[in-house]
Amino acid sequence: RTDEETSLSKSNAALIERAHRKIDLSDTYRIHQQKEAGPSL
């Protein structure tokens, strides 16, 4: 495994982590909006 591959996989992992964090944030935001609006059931 070359250094280039290692750094590439590291940057990929960082991108994926950032994407997951964005998804978590949007989920938290959506849940918060639902709480503000009241139960949707």
PDB file of N, CA, C and O in Angstrom:
ATOM      1  N   ARG A   1       0.859  -1.194   0.000  1.00  0.00           N
ATOM      2  CA  ARG A   1       0.000   0.000   0.000  1.00  0.00           C
ATOM      3  C   ARG A   1       0.893   1.242   0.000  1.00  0.00           C
ATOM      4  O   ARG A   1       1.762   1.394   0.859  1.00  0.00           O
ATOM      5  N   THR A   2       0.669   2.118  -0.967  1.00  0.00           N
ATOM      6  CA  THR A   2       1.525   3.294  -1.102  1.00  0.00           C
ATOM      7  C   THR A   2       1.052   4.418  -0.191  1.00  0.00           C
ATOM      8  O   THR A   2      -0.077   4.414   0.298  1.00  0.00           O
ATOM      9  N   ASP A   3       1.944   5.380   0.022  1.00  0.00           N
ATOM     10  CA  ASP A   3       1.579   6.538   0.842  1.00  0.00           C
ATOM     11  C   ASP A   3       0.425   7.298   0.193  1.00  0.00           C
ATOM     12  O   ASP A   3      -0.443   7.836   0.881  1.00  0.00           O
ATOM     13  N   GLU A   4       0.427   7.336  -1.140  1.00  0.00           N
ATOM     14  CA  GLU A   4      -0.637   8.053  -1.840  1.00  0.00           C
ATOM     15  C   GLU A   4      -1.993   7.418  -1.548  1.00  0.00           C
ATOM     16  O   GLU A   4      -2.977   8.115  -1.298  1.00  0.00           O
ATOM     17  N   GLU A   5      -2.032   6.081  -1.583  1.00  0.00           N
ATOM     18  CA  GLU A   5      -3.281   5.378  -1.288  1.00  0.00           C
ATOM     19  C   GLU A   5      -3.722   5.657   0.148  1.00  0.00           C
ATOM     20  O   GLU A   5      -4.905   5.857   0.420  1.00  0.00           O
ATOM     21  N   THR A   6      -2.749   5.667   1.058  1.00  0.00           N
ATOM     22  CA  THR A   6      -3.079   5.894   2.465  1.00  0.00           C
ATOM     23  C   THR A   6      -3.672   7.276   2.658  1.00  0.00           C
ATOM     24  O   THR A   6      -4.697   7.425   3.322  1.00  0.00           O
ATOM     25  N   SER A   7      -3.035   8.290   2.083  1.00  0.00           N
ATOM     26  CA  SER A   7      -3.538   9.652   2.249  1.00  0.00           C
ATOM     27  C   SER A   7      -4.887   9.801   1.557  1.00  0.00           C
ATOM     28  O   SER A   7      -5.748  10.549   2.019  1.00  0.00           O
ATOM     29  N   LEU A   8      -5.068   9.086   0.448  1.00  0.00           N
ATOM     30  CA  LEU A   8      -6.335   9.155  -0.278  1.00  0.00           C
ATOM     31  C   LEU A   8      -7.454   8.557   0.569  1.00  0.00           C
ATOM     32  O   LEU A   8      -8.533   9.138   0.678  1.00  0.00           O
ATOM     33  N   SER A   9      -7.197   7.398   1.167  1.00  0.00           N
ATOM     34  CA  SER A   9      -8.225   6.762   1.994  1.00  0.00           C
ATOM     35  C   SER A   9      -8.506   7.609   3.231  1.00  0.00           C
ATOM     36  O   SER A   9      -9.640   7.660   3.705  1.00  0.00           O
ATOM     37  N   LYS A  10      -7.469   8.278   3.757  1.00  0.00           N
ATOM     38  CA  LYS A  10      -7.672   9.148   4.919  1.00  0.00           C
ATOM     39  C   LYS A  10      -8.582  10.308   4.557  1.00  0.00           C
ATOM     40  O   LYS A  10      -9.488  10.651   5.317  1.00  0.00           O
ATOM     41  N   SER A  11      -8.343  10.922   3.390  1.00  0.00           N
ATOM     42  CA  SER A  11      -9.172  12.053   2.980  1.00  0.00           C
ATOM     43  C   SER A  11     -10.583  11.576   2.672  1.00  0.00           C
ATOM     44  O   SER A  11     -11.552  12.286   2.942  1.00  0.00           O
ATOM     45  N   ASN A  12     -10.707  10.375   2.109  1.00  0.00           N
ATOM     46  CA  ASN A  12     -12.036   9.811   1.860  1.00  0.00           C
ATOM     47  C   ASN A  12     -12.779   9.611   3.177  1.00  0.00           C
ATOM     48  O   ASN A  12     -13.964   9.928   3.282  1.00  0.00           O
ATOM     49  N   ALA A  13     -12.086   9.088   4.170  1.00  0.00           N
ATOM     50  CA  ALA A  13     -12.704   8.867   5.474  1.00  0.00           C
ATOM     51  C   ALA A  13     -13.146  10.193   6.075  1.00  0.00           C
ATOM     52  O   ALA A  13     -14.214  10.275   6.683  1.00  0.00           O
ATOM     53  N   ALA A  14     -12.333  11.230   5.908  1.00  0.00           N
ATOM     54  CA  ALA A  14     -12.688  12.546   6.435  1.00  0.00           C
ATOM     55  C   ALA A  14     -13.930  13.081   5.731  1.00  0.00           C
ATOM     56  O   ALA A  14     -14.815  13.651   6.370  1.00  0.00           O
ATOM     57  N   LEU A  15     -13.992  12.895   4.416  1.00  0.00           N
ATOM     58  CA  LEU A  15     -15.160  13.356   3.659  1.00  0.00           C
ATOM     59  C   LEU A  15     -16.412  12.617   4.109  1.00  0.00           C
ATOM     60  O   LEU A  15     -17.462  13.228   4.311  1.00  0.00           O
ATOM     61  N   ILE A  16     -16.301  11.298   4.265  1.00  0.00           N
ATOM     62  CA  ILE A  16     -17.451  10.498   4.697  1.00  0.00           C
ATOM     63  C   ILE A  16     -17.891  10.936   6.090  1.00  0.00           C
ATOM     64  O   ILE A  16     -19.085  11.069   6.362  1.00  0.00           O
ATOM     65  N   GLU A  17     -16.910  11.158   6.974  1.00  0.00           N
ATOM     66  CA  GLU A  17     -17.230  11.572   8.339  1.00  0.00           C
ATOM     67  C   GLU A  17     -17.960  12.909   8.317  1.00  0.00           C
ATOM     68  O   GLU A  17     -18.936  13.109   9.040  1.00  0.00           O
ATOM     69  N   ARG A  18     -17.472  13.827   7.473  1.00  0.00           N
ATOM     70  CA  ARG A  18     -18.098  15.145   7.377  1.00  0.00           C
ATOM     71  C   ARG A  18     -19.527  15.011   6.840  1.00  0.00           C
ATOM     72  O   ARG A  18     -20.439  15.699   7.298  1.00  0.00           O
ATOM     73  N   ALA A  19     -19.707  14.118   5.866  1.00  0.00           N
ATOM     74  CA  ALA A  19     -21.042  13.913   5.292  1.00  0.00           C
ATOM     75  C   ALA A  19     -21.986  13.355   6.357  1.00  0.00           C
ATOM     76  O   ALA A  19     -23.131  13.794   6.462  1.00  0.00           O
ATOM     77  N   HIS A  20     -21.511  12.391   7.144  1.00  0.00           N
ATOM     78  CA  HIS A  20     -22.345  11.823   8.200  1.00  0.00           C
ATOM     79  C   HIS A  20     -22.709  12.894   9.218  1.00  0.00           C
ATOM     80  O   HIS A  20     -23.832  12.929   9.722  1.00  0.00           O
ATOM     81  N   ARG A  21     -21.744  13.772   9.519  1.00  0.00           N
ATOM     82  CA  ARG A  21     -22.010  14.822  10.498  1.00  0.00           C
ATOM     83  C   ARG A  21     -23.087  15.761   9.968  1.00  0.00           C
ATOM     84  O   ARG A  21     -23.963  16.200  10.714  1.00  0.00           O
ATOM     85  N   LYS A  22     -23.013  16.068   8.662  1.00  0.00           N
ATOM     86  CA  LYS A  22     -24.034  16.928   8.050  1.00  0.00           C
ATOM     87  C   LYS A  22     -25.396  16.262   8.130  1.00  0.00           C
ATOM     88  O   LYS A  22     -26.396  16.913   8.434  1.00  0.00           O
ATOM     89  N   ILE A  23     -25.435  14.951   7.855  1.00  0.00           N
ATOM     90  CA  ILE A  23     -26.701  14.215   7.918  1.00  0.00           C
ATOM     91  C   ILE A  23     -27.240  14.246   9.346  1.00  0.00           C
ATOM     92  O   ILE A  23     -28.432  14.467   9.557  1.00  0.00           O
ATOM     93  N   ASP A  24     -26.360  14.025  10.326  1.00  0.00           N
ATOM     94  CA  ASP A  24     -26.783  14.063  11.724  1.00  0.00           C
ATOM     95  C   ASP A  24     -27.355  15.431  12.062  1.00  0.00           C
ATOM     96  O   ASP A  24     -28.384  15.526  12.729  1.00  0.00           O
ATOM     97  N   LEU A  25     -26.692  16.495  11.604  1.00  0.00           N
ATOM     98  CA  LEU A  25     -27.158  17.848  11.880  1.00  0.00           C
ATOM     99  C   LEU A  25     -28.533  18.075  11.276  1.00  0.00           C
ATOM    100  O   LEU A  25     -29.417  18.625  11.932  1.00  0.00           O
ATOM    101  N   SER A  26     -28.719  17.655  10.030  1.00  0.00           N
ATOM    102  CA  SER A  26     -30.008  17.871   9.374  1.00  0.00           C
ATOM    103  C   SER A  26     -31.096  17.040  10.056  1.00  0.00           C
ATOM    104  O   SER A  26     -32.234  17.493  10.179  1.00  0.00           O
ATOM    105  N   ASP A  27     -30.755  15.828  10.499  1.00  0.00           N
ATOM    106  CA  ASP A  27     -31.728  15.008  11.224  1.00  0.00           C
ATOM    107  C   ASP A  27     -32.117  15.692  12.529  1.00  0.00           C
ATOM    108  O   ASP A  27     -33.298  15.767  12.866  1.00  0.00           O
ATOM    109  N   THR A  28     -31.127  16.188  13.262  1.00  0.00           N
ATOM    110  CA  THR A  28     -31.399  16.881  14.518  1.00  0.00           C
ATOM    111  C   THR A  28     -32.278  18.092  14.264  1.00  0.00           C
ATOM    112  O   THR A  28     -33.215  18.361  15.015  1.00  0.00           O
ATOM    113  N   TYR A  29     -31.968  18.822  13.199  1.00  0.00           N
ATOM    114  CA  TYR A  29     -32.749  20.013  12.858  1.00  0.00           C
ATOM    115  C   TYR A  29     -34.186  19.626  12.541  1.00  0.00           C
ATOM    116  O   TYR A  29     -35.121  20.281  13.001  1.00  0.00           O
ATOM    117  N   ARG A  30     -34.368  18.560  11.751  1.00  0.00           N
ATOM    118  CA  ARG A  30     -35.705  18.135  11.357  1.00  0.00           C
ATOM    119  C   ARG A  30     -36.502  17.682  12.591  1.00  0.00           C
ATOM    120  O   ARG A  30     -37.683  18.002  12.723  1.00  0.00           O
ATOM    121  N   ILE A  31     -35.854  16.942  13.482  1.00  0.00           N
ATOM    122  CA  ILE A  31     -36.527  16.489  14.701  1.00  0.00           C
ATOM    123  C   ILE A  31     -36.939  17.700  15.528  1.00  0.00           C
ATOM    124  O   ILE A  31     -38.035  17.730  16.089  1.00  0.00           O
ATOM    125  N   HIS A  32     -36.062  18.697  15.604  1.00  0.00           N
ATOM    126  CA  HIS A  32     -36.358  19.912  16.358  1.00  0.00           C
ATOM    127  C   HIS A  32     -37.561  20.618  15.748  1.00  0.00           C
ATOM    128  O   HIS A  32     -38.447  21.080  16.467  1.00  0.00           O
ATOM    129  N   GLN A  33     -37.591  20.702  14.417  1.00  0.00           N
ATOM    130  CA  GLN A  33     -38.712  21.347  13.730  1.00  0.00           C
ATOM    131  C   GLN A  33     -40.009  20.599  14.028  1.00  0.00           C
ATOM    132  O   GLN A  33     -41.049  21.224  14.233  1.00  0.00           O
ATOM    133  N   GLN A  34     -39.957  19.272  14.054  1.00  0.00           N
ATOM    134  CA  GLN A  34     -41.152  18.477  14.334  1.00  0.00           C
ATOM    135  C   GLN A  34     -41.634  18.729  15.760  1.00  0.00           C
ATOM    136  O   GLN A  34     -42.837  18.813  16.007  1.00  0.00           O
ATOM    137  N   LYS A  35     -40.688  18.850  16.704  1.00  0.00           N
ATOM    138  CA  LYS A  35     -41.065  19.122  18.092  1.00  0.00           C
ATOM    139  C   LYS A  35     -41.747  20.483  18.183  1.00  0.00           C
ATOM    140  O   LYS A  35     -42.736  20.640  18.898  1.00  0.00           O
ATOM    141  N   GLU A  36     -41.216  21.468  17.457  1.00  0.00           N
ATOM    142  CA  GLU A  36     -41.800  22.810  17.460  1.00  0.00           C
ATOM    143  C   GLU A  36     -43.213  22.767  16.884  1.00  0.00           C
ATOM    144  O   GLU A  36     -44.116  23.443  17.378  1.00  0.00           O
ATOM    145  N   ALA A  37     -43.394  21.963  15.834  1.00  0.00           N
ATOM    146  CA  ALA A  37     -44.694  21.894  15.159  1.00  0.00           C
ATOM    147  C   ALA A  37     -45.672  21.007  15.923  1.00  0.00           C
ATOM    148  O   ALA A  37     -46.876  21.048  15.670  1.00  0.00           O
ATOM    149  N   GLY A  38     -45.161  20.209  16.853  1.00  0.00           N
ATOM    150  CA  GLY A  38     -46.023  19.304  17.590  1.00  0.00           C
ATOM    151  C   GLY A  38     -46.012  17.930  16.953  1.00  0.00           C
ATOM    152  O   GLY A  38     -45.437  17.752  15.879  1.00  0.00           O
ATOM    153  N   PRO A  39     -46.638  16.952  17.596  1.00  0.00           N
ATOM    154  CA  PRO A  39     -46.646  15.588  17.064  1.00  0.00           C
ATOM    155  C   PRO A  39     -47.310  15.534  15.697  1.00  0.00           C
ATOM    156  O   PRO A  39     -48.350  16.154  15.473  1.00  0.00           O
ATOM    157  N   SER A  40     -46.697  14.785  14.782  1.00  0.00           N
ATOM    158  CA  SER A  40     -47.224  14.696  13.416  1.00  0.00           C
ATOM    159  C   SER A  40     -48.158  13.507  13.267  1.00  0.00           C
ATOM    160  O   SER A  40     -48.726  13.296  12.195  1.00  0.00           O
ATOM    161  N   LEU A  41     -48.326  12.725  14.331  1.00  0.00           N
ATOM    162  CA  LEU A  41     -49.190  11.541  14.242  1.00  0.00           C
ATOM    163  C   LEU A  41     -50.668  11.940  14.287  1.00  0.00           C
ATOM    164  O   LEU A  41     -51.543  11.077  14.224  1.00  0.00           O
TER     165      LEU A  41
END
